[in-house]
Amino acid sequence: MAIRVLIVEDESWASESLLEMLTELWNDDYTAVVKSTVRDVISWLGKNETDLIFMDIHLGDGLSFDIFNHIKIQTPVIFTTAFDEYALEAFRNRGYAYLLKPFELPELKEALSKVESLLPREELVPQYKNRFLVRYGIRLKSVPVEDIAYFMADDKLLYGFSVQGDRFIVDDTLSKLAPRLDPAFFFQINRKFIIHIQSIAEMVKMSRNRIKLQLHPQVLDNPEIIVSEEKSNDFQLWLDK
């Protein structure tokens, strides 16, 4: 059964942005209904059930807190608002998290972690990338994720490198891509690289707990690939799983 989501939001850009992020996290394993007024939400909840509510506070016909005066809500609520002065009242009204708009995927993931035990467990299996549609000049090619050795951020662009040494541009950022890759095989070693475990050719221990890597295929423009000090312990645990 898909996770049933109610989005209470009167700004279309905000609801569309939230839907895009939920799709990134859950693929198509959820259904969503969007309501924009206090009256519509009260009417809808009187006839329907939902697993999770995202609730803006300022709506066209009042504050969303008014909803709780008319109907008993047992569903966990994540409040989304551009104002920070309502946090205390939000947590008094089934609020499990409080997101300040505009928010991004990492913040949404953190909020969802607070309610995941209350959601249908079978729907929480993460959906990782299986392939990338990339362009080589005028040619398009679908590259399976297992054929990618590493990703490198360089000069505001993100590049993927295949195990054959081919380079292609990825229309994404390192921080947004990282949670969409299977952590059994990929690890973000610093602010510039996400590597596949099979791309590691050599590792050398350095000072301050850092680790120097040699990757295959070789990174010609970056002779020193260093696992950052703050990532080093997690990196070693990842290698030892």
C-alpha positions as CSV (number, residue, x, y, z in Angstrom):
1,M,0.0,0.0,0.0
2,A,1.4,3.4,-1.0
3,I,1.9,6.1,1.6
4,R,-1.1,8.5,1.6
5,V,0.0,12.1,1.9
6,L,-2.1,15.2,2.4
7,I,-0.4,18.5,1.5
8,V,-2.1,21.6,2.9
9,E,-0.6,24.5,1.0
10,D,-2.0,27.5,-0.8
11,E,1.2,28.3,-2.8
12,S,1.5,26.2,-6.0
13,W,5.3,26.6,-6.2
14,A,5.6,25.2,-2.7
15,S,3.4,22.2,-3.2
16,E,5.0,21.4,-6.5
17,S,8.5,21.6,-5.0
18,L,7.4,19.2,-2.2
19,L,5.9,16.7,-4.6
20,E,9.1,16.7,-6.6
21,M,11.2,15.9,-3.5
22,L,8.8,13.2,-2.4
23,T,9.0,11.6,-5.8
24,E,12.8,11.7,-5.5
25,L,12.7,9.9,-2.2
26,W,9.8,7.5,-2.7
27,N,9.6,7.2,-6.5
28,D,5.9,6.5,-7.2
29,D,5.2,4.7,-3.9
30,Y,3.0,7.4,-2.5
31,T,-0.3,9.2,-3.4
32,A,-0.8,12.9,-2.6
33,V,-3.8,15.2,-2.3
34,V,-3.3,19.0,-2.2
35,K,-5.8,21.2,-0.3
36,S,-5.4,25.0,0.0
37,T,-8.0,26.2,2.5
38,V,-9.0,25.4,6.1
39,R,-12.5,24.7,5.0
40,D,-11.4,22.2,2.3
41,V,-9.1,20.4,4.7
42,I,-11.8,20.0,7.3
43,S,-14.2,18.6,4.7
44,W,-11.7,16.3,3.2
45,L,-10.4,14.8,6.5
46,G,-14.0,14.2,7.5
47,K,-14.3,11.7,4.7
48,N,-10.8,10.4,4.0
49,E,-7.8,8.9,5.8
50,T,-4.2,9.8,5.3
51,D,-0.8,8.5,6.6
52,L,1.0,11.9,6.7
53,I,0.2,15.6,6.5
54,F,2.4,18.4,5.4
55,M,0.7,21.6,6.6
56,D,1.4,25.2,5.8
57,I,0.3,27.6,8.6
58,H,-0.9,30.7,6.7
59,L,-3.8,29.7,4.4
60,G,-6.1,31.8,2.4
61,D,-9.0,31.6,4.9
62,G,-7.1,31.5,8.1
63,L,-4.4,29.7,10.1
64,S,-4.2,25.9,9.7
65,F,-4.3,25.6,13.5
66,D,-8.0,26.3,13.1
67,I,-8.4,22.8,11.6
68,F,-7.5,21.2,14.9
69,N,-10.5,23.0,16.6
70,H,-12.9,21.3,14.2
71,I,-11.6,17.8,13.7
72,K,-9.5,15.4,15.6
73,I,-6.3,14.6,13.8
74,Q,-4.3,11.4,14.7
75,T,-2.0,11.5,11.7
76,P,1.5,12.9,12.2
77,V,1.9,16.4,10.8
78,I,5.0,18.1,9.4
79,F,4.5,21.9,9.4
80,T,5.9,23.9,6.5
81,T,6.0,27.7,6.7
82,A,8.0,30.8,6.0
83,F,7.6,31.9,9.6
84,D,9.4,30.6,12.6
85,E,7.2,32.1,15.4
86,Y,4.7,29.3,15.3
87,A,7.0,26.4,16.3
88,L,5.7,26.0,19.8
89,E,2.0,25.9,18.8
90,A,2.9,23.6,15.9
91,F,4.4,21.0,18.2
92,R,1.3,21.2,20.4
93,N,-0.8,20.2,17.4
94,R,0.6,16.9,16.3
95,G,3.6,18.5,14.8
96,Y,6.5,16.1,14.5
97,A,8.7,18.5,12.5
98,Y,8.8,22.2,11.5
99,L,10.3,23.1,8.1
100,L,11.0,26.7,7.1
101,K,10.3,27.4,3.5
102,P,12.1,27.2,1.2
103,F,13.6,23.9,2.2
104,E,15.6,21.3,0.3
105,L,15.9,17.5,0.2
106,P,18.3,17.0,3.1
107,E,16.0,19.0,5.4
108,L,12.9,17.0,4.2
109,K,14.7,13.7,4.8
110,E,15.5,14.8,8.3
111,A,11.9,15.7,9.0
112,L,10.7,12.4,7.6
113,S,13.1,10.5,9.8
114,K,11.0,11.7,12.8
115,V,7.8,10.1,11.5
116,E,9.1,7.1,9.5
117,S,8.2,4.6,12.3
118,L,4.6,5.7,11.9
119,L,4.5,5.2,8.2
120,P,3.8,1.9,6.3
121,R,7.2,0.2,6.7
122,E,7.2,-1.5,3.3
123,E,7.0,1.8,1.6
124,L,10.2,3.2,3.2
125,V,12.6,1.2,1.1
126,P,14.7,3.8,-0.7
127,Q,14.6,4.0,-4.4
128,Y,18.1,4.3,-5.8
129,K,19.2,5.4,-9.2
130,N,19.5,2.5,-11.7
131,R,20.8,4.4,-14.8
132,F,21.7,7.8,-16.1
133,L,20.6,9.3,-19.5
134,V,23.7,11.2,-20.6
135,R,24.8,13.1,-23.7
136,Y,28.0,12.8,-25.7
137,G,27.8,15.7,-28.2
138,I,24.6,15.0,-30.1
139,R,24.4,11.3,-29.0
140,L,22.4,10.1,-26.1
141,K,23.2,7.0,-24.1
142,S,21.7,5.3,-21.0
143,V,24.5,4.4,-18.6
144,P,23.8,1.8,-16.0
145,V,24.8,2.9,-12.5
146,E,27.1,-0.1,-12.1
147,D,29.2,1.2,-15.0
148,I,30.0,4.4,-13.2
149,A,33.4,4.6,-11.4
150,Y,32.9,8.0,-9.7
151,F,31.3,11.4,-9.8
152,M,33.4,14.6,-9.6
153,A,32.2,18.2,-9.0
154,D,34.3,20.7,-10.9
155,D,33.7,24.4,-11.6
156,K,29.9,24.3,-10.8
157,L,29.5,21.2,-13.0
158,L,29.1,17.6,-12.0
159,Y,30.8,14.9,-14.1
160,G,30.3,11.2,-14.1
161,F,33.2,8.9,-15.2
162,S,32.5,5.4,-16.5
163,V,34.7,2.4,-15.7
164,Q,35.9,2.7,-19.3
165,G,37.1,6.3,-18.6
166,D,34.4,8.1,-20.5
167,R,33.3,11.5,-19.0
168,F,29.8,12.9,-19.1
169,I,27.9,15.8,-17.5
170,V,25.3,14.9,-14.9
171,D,22.5,17.4,-14.5
172,D,22.6,17.4,-10.7
173,T,24.6,18.5,-7.7
174,L,26.8,16.3,-5.5
175,S,24.7,16.9,-2.4
176,K,21.4,16.0,-4.2
177,L,22.8,13.0,-6.0
178,A,24.4,11.3,-3.0
179,P,21.2,10.1,-1.3
180,R,19.9,8.7,-4.6
181,L,22.9,6.3,-4.9
182,D,23.0,2.9,-3.2
183,P,25.3,3.3,-0.2
184,A,26.3,-0.3,-0.5
185,F,28.4,0.7,-3.5
186,F,28.8,4.6,-3.4
187,F,30.4,6.9,-0.8
188,Q,30.9,10.6,-0.8
189,I,34.6,11.0,0.3
190,N,34.7,14.8,0.3
191,R,33.0,17.8,-1.2
192,K,34.2,16.9,-4.7
193,F,33.9,13.2,-5.1
194,I,31.4,10.3,-4.8
195,I,33.2,7.0,-5.6
196,H,32.1,3.5,-6.4
197,I,33.8,0.9,-4.2
198,Q,35.2,-0.9,-7.2
199,S,37.0,2.3,-8.4
200,I,39.5,2.2,-5.5
201,A,42.9,1.0,-6.9
202,E,45.0,2.0,-3.9
203,M,44.7,3.6,-0.4
204,V,47.4,5.2,1.7
205,K,47.0,6.4,5.3
206,M,48.0,10.0,5.9
207,S,48.2,12.4,8.8
208,R,45.1,13.6,10.7
209,N,43.3,10.4,9.9
210,R,43.0,11.3,6.2
211,I,43.3,8.7,3.5
212,K,44.8,9.2,0.0
213,L,43.2,7.3,-2.8
214,Q,44.2,6.2,-6.3
215,L,41.1,5.6,-8.4
216,H,40.6,3.6,-11.6
217,P,40.2,5.0,-14.1
218,Q,42.8,7.6,-13.0
219,V,41.7,11.2,-12.3
220,L,44.2,13.1,-14.5
221,D,43.3,16.6,-13.3
222,N,43.3,15.7,-9.6
223,P,46.5,13.8,-8.7
224,E,45.6,13.7,-5.0
225,I,42.2,12.3,-4.1
226,I,41.8,12.6,-0.3
227,V,39.1,11.2,2.0
228,S,38.4,14.2,4.2
229,E,39.2,14.0,7.9
230,E,35.6,14.2,8.9
231,K,34.6,11.4,6.5
232,S,37.5,9.1,7.2
233,N,36.0,7.0,10.0
234,D,32.7,6.5,8.2
235,F,34.7,5.6,5.0
236,Q,36.6,2.9,6.8
237,L,33.5,1.5,8.4
238,W,31.9,1.4,4.9
239,L,34.9,-0.5,3.5
240,D,34.6,-3.1,6.4
241,K,30.9,-3.9,6.0
